[in-house]
Amino acid sequence: MSAPTLCIHCGLSAGNPPRLNRLEDGRVCPACADRLLMSLPPVLPALGQFEEASEEGDAELEAEASEYGPPEYDRPA
């Protein structure tokens, strides 16, 4: 069995899966907190997925605008 991975900041086991360790003064170890956050899956989709959705939405808006024409306030008097 291999030795546990130790946190450089607090010196405690990093855990598997990662866990929050506490420093001697009771505060959460910031290095362990960062490691735990990096191990979590993303909450939002990747930026590329936003760009694809935006392009699809833009195409739908353009199609709708060409079908109905510009709003009244955009037409010249």
Buried (B, 14 or more C-beta within 10 A) or exposed (E): EEEEEEBEBBEBBBBEEBBEBEBEEEEEBEBBBEBBEEEEEEEEEEEEEEEEEEEEEEEEEEEEEEEEEEEEEEEEE
